[in-house]
Amino acid sequence: MDFLQISVVLFLVVVLAIPLAQYLAAVYSLETTRQDRMFGWLERGIFKISGIKTFDMNWKQYAQALLLSNLVMFVISYMIVRLQGVLPGNPSGIANMDPLLAFNTAASFLTNTNLQHYSGESGLSYLSQMIVIIFLMFTTPATGLSLCIAFFRGLTGQRSLGNFYVDLIRSITRVLLPLSIFVSLVLVSQGVPQTLDPTVIATTLEGATQHIARGPVAALESIKHLGTNGGGFFGVNSAHPFENPNGFTNVLEILSMFLIPAALPLTFGYMAKNNKQGWILFSAMGLMMLVFLSVNYASEQNGNPRLEAIGLSQESGNLEGKEVRFGMAQSALFTTVTTAATTGSVNNMHDTLTPLGSIAPLAMMMLNCVFGGDGVGTMNILMYSILAVFIAGLMVGRTPEFLGKKIEGPEMKLIAMTILLHPLIILVPSAIALTAQMGTSAISNPGFHGLSQIVYEFTSAAANNGSGFEGLGDNTPFWNISTGLVMLFGRYFSMIAMIAVAGSLLAKKRVPETMGTFKTDNPTFLVILLCTVLIIGALTFFPVITLGPVAEWLTIR
């Protein structure tokens, strides 16, 4: 039954991803489409009010527009959460947020990470939830989608990279907003709250007073998953029955966070006019995800030997930290999808995963190309594709080509720097934290698991995921500053590098295909791509995986 549950959900993802990919290719077309008649009037109104000029941008203009708009959103978001105690829309009387926590929160939601060092229902007012959190949950995935599409245009040799503001608005009006309205209505029908009324004060059967938090949950929950955001209205995220009441909503949330990342590689195939190329990318990411899903499910199903040793039955697997209403299959699938798509929402507590079970979410965030967040993951797998082509070209003595464009020194320097940055901003801060924080109250479980907690926190921040091993006491100046900086570096350096690569490739003339051209739309390239990703990942992260989860597993057997 577990296998059937997982298979049906994954089948639905593939079935829905194909038409969505075709739709996305039309949304971001530089030519006039039928969608312009439906959405054009609204978008033209937004452009006019905002003073946006819709000219084609070069890569520097595109990057400048992205950085400037994100800087403005960061400042506004920071000021609102700092002053939420004196602003309207605060019926529960929540206080202003601490300066360093406000920095971390603004950086977290601006980078599509949604790492939360506060408890959602008690840390933010309704105004902050709507104007800051939900607003950024639309604009940050729209930013990722826009950059991804510009990257596609550069690789496929379209007439220009487009216009950042046009792509941003289209991402919201034509993709995220319609889907989020639909998903919100379905969630409300299943009992997810959508109200501006204050916290309910109830009297329990024992006569005690209980404060039941509520608010505009459904609106946040829908875009939380569709935008691969992950930040919860409540502290326990999608494990809370107000966010995720039953098995049906659990499947809906899995589909919501997986749909756009799964469709984007196919969208690339449509834009490149080579559907096989899109399916090769999809297959590479899909095979890696299936392997990690199997590792997580098998490890959790086998249970915890330490708990079994003290007489707790593990017949149903390791149910510590899991919701019985979801069971093992839906918990393992949610864990895998939320870290594959770098969403970060959780329906079970990752800190209670078995040591081997925790390798799956950690490894997918370390690789950061197993579907990934809206736009970013597909760019990363394309980055590895270019690297694989470059390596293959060196092996046979040919100038590497990808989709008819020569891959030369400037592109490879940017790609190499981007690949190296990801482990750098994970391992160096982890080493610093291991020295500065081990033995403090922040680390709830010193030893091998404590190392896993530290590495998971920085891996989640660098991959812009946002989930965490919540045994870590992370609301301190050290963690707020360090993870805030890691999130910003992990987001924007790679974005600038990728748009620069796109601009460089767009300027190059297409090289005619010959008998000696290395094809990238066949099973041979699929194997080369997988080897490139896994070898680089293994060489970089295997030692820390061994010192954390593997060592912990050996001690509990």
C-alpha positions in Angstrom: 0.0 0.0 0.0 2.9 2.4 0.8 4.4 1.7 -2.6 1.0 2.4 -4.3 0.5 5.7 -2.5 4.0 7.0 -3.5 3.6 5.7 -7.1 0.2 7.4 -7.6 1.5 10.8 -6.3 4.6 10.7 -8.5 2.5 9.6 -11.5 0.2 12.6 -11.0 3.3 14.9 -10.9 4.5 13.7 -14.3 1.0 13.8 -15.8 0.4 17.4 -14.6 4.0 18.6 -15.4 3.6 18.1 -19.1 0.8 20.5 -19.8 2.2 23.0 -17.3 5.5 22.9 -19.1 3.8 23.8 -22.4 1.9 26.6 -20.6 5.1 28.0 -19.1 6.8 28.0 -22.5 3.9 30.1 -23.8 3.9 32.4 -20.7 7.5 33.4 -21.2 7.4 33.5 -25.0 8.9 36.7 -26.4 6.3 36.6 -29.1 2.6 37.6 -28.8 0.4 34.7 -27.5 -3.3 34.1 -26.7 -2.4 34.7 -23.0 -1.7 38.3 -23.8 -5.4 38.9 -24.5 -6.4 37.4 -21.1 -3.7 39.0 -18.9 -2.3 41.8 -21.0 -4.7 44.5 -19.7 -3.8 43.8 -16.1 -0.1 43.7 -16.8 -0.1 46.9 -18.8 -1.9 48.6 -16.0 0.8 47.4 -13.5 3.6 48.6 -15.9 1.9 52.0 -16.3 1.4 52.5 -12.5 4.9 51.3 -11.7 6.6 53.2 -14.6 8.1 50.0 -16.0 9.6 50.2 -19.5 9.3 46.9 -21.3 12.5 47.1 -23.4 14.8 44.1 -23.9 17.6 44.0 -21.3 21.2 42.8 -21.6 22.5 40.6 -18.8 23.9 43.5 -16.7 20.6 45.4 -16.9 18.7 42.2 -16.0 20.9 41.6 -12.9 20.8 45.2 -11.9 17.0 45.2 -12.0 16.9 42.0 -10.0 19.2 43.2 -7.3 17.6 46.7 -7.0 14.1 45.3 -6.7 15.2 42.7 -4.1 17.1 45.4 -2.1 13.9 47.5 -1.9 11.8 44.5 -0.8 14.4 43.7 1.9 14.4 47.1 3.4 10.6 47.4 3.4 10.2 43.9 4.9 12.8 44.5 7.6 11.1 47.8 8.7 7.6 46.2 8.9 8.6 43.3 11.2 10.7 45.7 13.3 7.7 48.0 13.8 4.8 45.4 13.7 4.0 46.1 17.4 2.8 49.6 16.6 1.4 49.0 13.2 -2.3 48.0 12.5 -3.3 44.4 11.7 -2.1 43.1 15.1 -5.1 41.9 17.0 -3.1 39.5 19.2 -0.7 42.3 20.3 2.5 40.7 19.1 5.7 42.7 19.9 8.3 44.2 17.5 10.8 41.7 16.3 14.4 41.8 17.6 16.8 43.5 15.1 19.0 40.5 14.4 16.0 38.2 14.1 14.3 40.7 11.8 17.5 40.7 9.6 17.4 36.9 9.5 13.7 36.8 8.7 13.9 39.4 6.0 16.9 37.7 4.4 15.2 34.3 4.7 12.0 35.1 3.0 13.7 37.4 0.4 15.9 34.5 -0.7 13.0 32.0 -1.0 14.6 30.1 2.0 11.9 30.7 4.7 14.2 29.5 7.5 12.3 30.5 10.6 14.1 31.2 13.8 10.8 32.2 15.4 7.4 30.5 15.8 5.0 31.7 13.2 1.8 32.1 15.2 3.5 34.0 18.0 6.3 35.9 16.2 4.4 37.8 13.5 1.3 39.9 13.4 -1.3 39.4 10.7 0.0 42.5 8.9 3.5 41.0 8.8 2.2 37.6 7.7 0.4 39.2 4.8 2.5 42.2 3.7 5.9 40.7 4.3 5.6 36.9 4.3 2.9 36.2 1.7 4.1 39.1 -0.4 7.7 37.7 -0.5 6.3 34.2 -1.1 5.0 35.5 -4.4 7.9 37.8 -5.5 10.8 35.5 -4.6 9.7 32.5 -6.6 8.8 34.9 -9.4 12.3 36.2 -9.2 13.7 32.7 -9.5 11.4 31.8 -12.4 12.3 35.0 -14.2 16.0 34.4 -13.9 15.6 30.7 -15.0 13.7 31.7 -18.1 16.3 34.4 -19.0 18.9 31.6 -18.6 16.9 29.4 -20.9 16.7 32.2 -23.5 20.5 32.6 -23.4 21.2 28.9 -23.8 18.6 28.4 -26.6 19.7 31.5 -28.6 16.5 33.5 -28.5 16.5 37.1 -29.6 17.2 38.5 -26.1 17.2 37.7 -22.4 13.9 39.5 -22.0 13.0 42.1 -19.4 13.2 41.3 -15.7 10.2 43.3 -14.6 8.0 41.8 -17.4 9.1 38.3 -16.5 8.5 39.0 -12.8 5.0 40.3 -13.3 4.1 37.5 -15.7 5.3 34.9 -13.2 2.8 36.3 -10.6 -0.2 37.1 -12.8 -0.1 34.1 -15.1 1.3 31.4 -12.9 1.5 31.8 -9.2 -1.6 33.9 -8.5 -4.1 31.8 -10.4 -2.7 28.5 -9.0 -2.6 29.9 -5.4 -6.2 31.0 -5.6 -7.3 27.6 -6.7 -5.2 25.7 -4.0 -6.3 28.2 -1.3 -10.0 27.5 -2.0 -9.4 23.7 -1.9 -7.6 24.1 1.4 -10.4 26.2 2.9 -12.9 23.5 1.8 -10.8 21.0 3.9 -10.9 23.1 7.0 -7.8 25.3 6.8 -8.5 28.6 8.4 -8.7 31.9 6.4 -9.7 34.7 8.8 -8.5 38.0 10.2 -10.2 37.3 13.6 -7.8 37.2 16.6 -6.6 34.2 18.6 -9.5 32.1 20.1 -9.4 31.8 23.9 -11.0 28.5 24.9 -11.6 26.7 28.2 -10.6 23.1 28.2 -12.5 20.2 29.9 -10.1 20.6 32.9 -10.9 24.2 33.2 -7.6 25.5 31.9 -7.4 28.4 29.4 -6.1 27.6 25.9 -5.1 30.1 23.2 -5.8 28.8 19.7 -4.0 30.7 17.0 -5.6 31.2 13.6 -5.4 33.7 10.8 -5.0 33.9 7.0 -3.6 30.4 6.9 -5.0 29.1 3.6 -3.6 32.0 1.6 -0.1 31.5 3.0 -0.3 27.7 2.8 -1.0 27.7 -1.0 1.8 30.0 -2.1 4.1 28.5 0.5 4.1 25.3 -1.5 3.5 26.6 -5.1 6.4 29.0 -4.7 8.7 26.4 -3.0 8.8 28.8 0.0 8.2 26.5 2.9 7.7 28.9 5.9 4.8 27.9 8.0 2.1 30.1 9.6 2.5 27.8 12.7 5.8 26.8 14.3 5.3 23.1 13.5 4.6 23.9 9.8 2.6 21.4 7.8 2.5 19.0 10.7 -0.1 21.3 12.2 -3.7 20.3 11.5 -4.7 23.9 10.6 -2.1 23.8 7.8 -2.4 20.2 6.7 -5.6 18.6 8.1 -5.7 15.2 6.3 -4.2 12.9 3.7 -5.9 14.7 0.8 -4.4 18.0 1.7 -1.0 16.3 2.3 -1.1 15.0 -1.3 -2.2 18.4 -2.6 0.7 20.1 -0.9 3.2 17.6 -2.3 1.8 18.2 -5.8 1.8 22.0 -5.2 5.5 22.2 -4.3 6.7 19.6 -6.9 4.7 20.7 -9.9 6.6 23.8 -11.1 10.1 22.4 -10.5 9.1 19.2 -12.3 7.7 21.2 -15.3 10.7 23.5 -15.8 13.2 21.0 -17.4 10.4 20.1 -19.8 9.8 23.8 -20.5 13.5 24.1 -21.3 13.0 21.3 -23.9 10.1 23.1 -25.5 12.0 26.4 -25.6 15.1 24.6 -27.1 12.7 22.9 -29.6 14.2 19.6 -28.4 11.8 17.8 -26.2 14.3 14.9 -25.6 16.7 17.4 -24.0 14.1 18.4 -21.5 13.3 14.7 -20.7 17.0 13.9 -20.2 17.3 16.7 -17.6 14.0 15.5 -16.0 15.2 11.9 -15.9 18.5 12.8 -14.3 16.8 14.7 -11.5 14.1 12.1 -11.2 16.5 9.2 -10.9 18.4 10.9 -8.1 15.2 11.7 -6.3 14.0 8.1 -6.5 17.3 6.9 -5.0 17.1 9.3 -2.1 13.4 8.6 -1.5 14.2 4.9 -1.3 17.0 5.5 1.2 14.7 7.7 3.4 11.7 5.3 3.3 13.8 2.2 3.9 15.7 3.7 6.8 12.5 5.1 8.5 10.6 1.8 7.9 13.4 -0.2 9.5 13.0 1.9 12.7 15.4 2.9 15.4 17.3 0.1 17.0 17.8 2.1 20.2 14.1 2.5 20.7 13.6 -1.2 19.9 16.2 -2.1 22.5 14.2 -0.5 25.3 11.0 -2.3 24.3 9.3 0.2 21.9 8.0 -1.7 18.9 9.4 -0.6 15.6 7.1 -2.8 13.6 5.5 0.2 12.0 8.9 1.9 11.6 10.3 5.0 13.2 7.2 7.0 14.0 9.0 9.4 16.4 8.2 13.0 15.2 5.7 11.8 12.6 2.0 12.4 12.3 -0.1 9.2 12.5 -2.7 10.7 10.1 0.0 10.7 7.3 1.8 7.5 8.1 5.2 6.4 6.9 4.8 6.6 3.1 3.4 10.1 3.0 5.9 11.3 5.6 8.9 9.9 3.7 7.5 11.3 0.4 6.9 14.7 1.9 10.4 14.8 3.4 12.0 13.8 0.0 10.0 16.3 -2.1 10.4 19.2 0.3 14.2 18.9 0.1 14.3 17.9 -3.6 12.3 21.0 -4.5 14.0 23.0 -1.7 10.7 24.0 -0.3 11.5 23.4 3.3 8.0 22.8 4.7 7.7 19.8 6.9 4.9 17.4 7.9 7.3 15.6 10.3 10.3 16.6 12.4 13.5 16.0 10.5 15.5 16.1 13.7 13.9 12.8 14.6 14.8 11.0 11.4 17.0 8.0 11.7 20.7 8.8 11.0 20.6 7.1 7.6 17.2 8.5 6.9 18.5 12.1 7.4 21.2 11.5 4.7 18.5 11.8 1.9 17.3 15.4 2.7 20.9 16.5 3.5 22.3 15.1 0.3 19.7 16.6 -1.9 20.3 20.0 -0.5 24.0 19.6 -0.8 23.7 18.7 -4.5 21.0 21.4 -4.9 20.0 20.2 -8.4 17.5 17.5 -7.7 14.6 19.6 -9.2 15.3 22.4 -6.7 13.2 25.5 -6.1 11.2 27.4 -8.7 13.7 28.0 -11.4 16.9 27.6 -9.4 17.2 23.8 -9.4 16.8 23.6 -13.2 19.5 26.3 -13.6 21.8 24.2 -11.4 21.3 21.0 -13.4 22.0 22.9 -16.6 25.1 24.3 -15.0 26.2 20.7 -14.3 25.2 19.8 -17.9 27.6 22.4 -19.2 30.3 21.2 -16.9 29.7 17.6 -18.1 29.9 18.7 -21.7 33.2 20.6 -20.9 34.7 17.5 -19.3 33.6 15.3 -22.2 35.0 17.8 -24.7 38.4 17.8 -22.9 38.5 14.0 -22.9 38.1 13.7 -26.7 40.0 16.9 -27.6 37.1 19.0 -29.0 35.9 22.4 -28.1 32.9 21.7 -25.9 29.5 22.7 -27.3 26.0 22.8 -25.7 23.0 23.4 -27.9 25.2 24.7 -30.6 27.0 27.2 -28.4 30.8 26.9 -27.7 31.6 26.6 -24.0 34.8 28.5 -23.4 36.9 29.9 -20.5 34.7 32.8 -19.3 31.6 30.6 -18.9 33.5 27.8 -17.2 35.2 30.2 -14.7 31.7 31.5 -13.6 30.3 27.9 -13.4 33.3 26.6 -11.5 33.1 29.5 -9.0 29.4 28.9 -8.5 29.9 25.1 -7.9 32.7 25.8 -5.4 30.8 28.5 -3.6 28.0 26.2 -2.5 30.2 23.8 -0.4 32.3 26.8 0.8 29.3 28.5 2.4 28.2 25.3 4.0 31.5 23.7 5.3 33.3 26.8 6.5 30.5 28.2 8.6 29.8 24.7 9.9 33.5 24.4 11.0 33.3 27.8 12.7 30.0 26.9 14.4 31.4 23.5 15.5 34.2 25.4 17.3 32.1 28.3 18.7 28.8 26.6 19.5 29.4 22.9 20.4 28.9 22.6 24.2 26.5 25.5 24.3 22.8 25.3 24.9 22.2 25.8 21.2 23.3 22.3 20.5 20.7 20.0 22.1 22.5 16.8 21.3 26.3 17.1 21.4 28.3 14.5 19.5 27.7 13.1 16.0 24.1 14.3 15.9 25.1 17.8 17.0 27.4 17.9 14.0 24.5 16.9 11.8 22.3 19.7 13.3 25.0 22.3 12.5 25.6 21.0 9.0 21.9 20.7 8.3 21.3 24.3 9.3 23.9 25.8 7.0 23.1 23.3 4.2 19.4 24.4 4.4 20.4 28.0 4.4 22.9 27.7 1.4 20.4 25.7 -0.7 17.6 28.2 0.2 15.5 25.4 1.6 14.6 26.5 5.1 13.8 23.2 6.9 15.9 22.4 9.9 16.9 20.0 12.7 14.7 21.8 15.2 16.6 20.5 18.2 19.0 23.3 17.3 18.6 26.5 19.4 19.0 28.8 16.5 17.4 32.1 17.7 20.7 33.6 18.9 22.9 36.4 17.4 25.4 33.9 16.1 22.9 31.8 14.2 20.8 34.8 13.0 23.8 36.6 11.5 25.6 33.6 10.1 22.6 31.9 8.4 21.4 35.2 7.2 24.7 35.9 5.4 24.8 32.3 4.0 21.3 32.7 2.6 22.2 35.9 0.8 25.4 34.6 -0.6 23.8 31.3 -1.7 21.0 33.1 -3.5 22.5 36.1 -5.2 26.1 35.1 -6.2 24.9 32.2 -8.2 22.1 34.2 -9.7 24.5 36.9 -11.0 26.9 34.2 -12.3 24.2 32.4 -14.2 22.7 35.5 -15.9 26.3 36.4 -16.9 26.7 33.0 -18.4 23.4 33.4 -20.2 24.4 36.7 -21.6 27.8 35.4 -22.8 26.2 32.4 -24.6 23.4 34.6 -26.1 26.1 36.7 -27.8 27.8 33.7 -29.5 26.9 32.5 -32.9 25.4 29.0 -33.2 27.8 26.4 -34.4 26.4 24.0 -37.1 25.9 20.5 -35.9 28.3 17.9 -37.5 28.9 14.2 -37.2 31.4 14.9 -34.4 29.0 17.0 -32.3 28.6 15.5 -28.9 24.8 15.0 -28.4 23.3 15.9 -25.1 19.8 14.4 -25.6 20.6 10.7 -25.3 21.1 8.1 -22.5 24.9 8.4 -22.8 24.8 12.0 -21.8 22.3 11.1 -19.0 24.9 8.8 -17.5 27.7 11.3 -17.9 25.6 14.0 -16.2 24.7 11.8 -13.3 28.3 10.8 -12.8 29.4 14.5 -12.9 26.8 15.5 -10.3 27.4 12.5 -7.9 31.2 12.5 -8.2 31.5 16.2 -7.4 28.9 15.9 -4.6 30.6 12.8 -3.1 34.1 14.3 -3.2 32.9 17.4 -1.6 30.4 16.3 1.1 31.1 12.6 1.8 33.5 13.3 4.7 31.0 15.4 6.6 28.2 12.9 5.9 30.5 10.2 7.3 31.3 12.2 10.5 27.7 13.0 11.1 24.8 10.7 10.1 26.9 7.6 9.3 29.0 7.8 12.5 25.8 8.3 14.5 24.2 5.3 12.9 27.2 3.1 13.8 26.9 4.2 17.5 23.2 3.2 17.8 23.3 -0.2 16.2 
